[in-house]
């Protein structure tokens, strides 16, 4: 445990390590070359990141949907602590403490790029009933949220000093892509002719260029391969030959993200700070397969399959099966983390904040649900980082403890899986091990009991869940 002390002691501004979190959007577990699941990928820079660091084969996100997942990641706390189970439960409350709000007072320059998705939106009926009661009475398509109210929940309101916030054509930024200062409160920057992934990369590299001489924390929220699918010829040409067009576009968007990671790493090397920077890469949830992976026309089905894949796991985005919550996860820190290590114990996006908190020299805090992963990833601590991990979403809840996973799939549907076996979630073992299932359910009930509303959901599945469970689990 002496190793922990090294990373928890106060550090000077010149030695405080930088932290970069790179988050893909709706990228499935299979879609990283180093996972060695599929052969059609071209992700050399991410594969180099894995070769130079630690690849976690049991990396989990806290929700199979973007907003709650992002809330858990950026606070280091289960998002249910802030009343967030699903997208309509946002915005992230202003009293929530983000990683930026932890690192900023410790001397870090905090930057945000890309997709945020923690601001209020037209589905947030409960928030609207309190803040915009007249608007809440309207159908969602007729609702309008005043911009000043949205900005109260923006990255700048949650501790980020610099931001280039946006997803596709229009961004709110307080710095330009050529490195100039814009208005401190931000101004609209339109990029109608530029590919969104490339814009987000340029913003990330610009932030590093502006802040390389001081400790910094950068969150890069790539908007890909999330639909609507789009890519430029530069990337599409890398994937010739017969394949579903949606797969071609997903591969192209992932190649663009991979190029972006390469540019970020090059910028770190150019400034000689690559050995003083922890880089984390993951996805906010699994890929949405839409059950059949229909290769519908790119421009006519913006909410269809995004072309990404979750193999070998069962299920997809929106499910608490492995396909919805088990994602690619890489940690790289040259000279500090071992190179080429494959780590098999379950780890969580909750751990990002706790790890950054430790390497910044901040005192431990009991308010975080994650753990500092450095002693575990380096091998200093051979134990598993977590006794168990838990999830709740829609009418589903799940707990993983060691190799065992209990899943409540809505209503009275229950599953027990041995994730250490080749069968993983293809074989329900609940009748063979009823006592183990009961024990795990009791622990899950205790975990869910601390939130509002409390408990394991007992309502019947919604229509979407019913279709999923019928297809994937033949119920």
Beta strands, then each sheet from edge to edge (+ up, - down):
strand 1: 18-25
strand 2: 54-56
strand 3: 59-60
strand 4: 109-114
strand 5: 162-166
strand 6: 170-173
strand 7: 187-190
strand 8: 216-225
strand 9: 277-283
strand 10: 329-332
strand 11: 341-343
strand 12: 347-348
strand 13: 389-393
strand 14: 396-401
strand 15: 404-408
strand 16: 414-418
sheet 1: 7+ 6- 5+ 4+ 8+ 1+ 9+ 10- 2+ 11+
sheet 2: 3+ 12+
sheet 3: 13+ 14- 15+ 16-
end
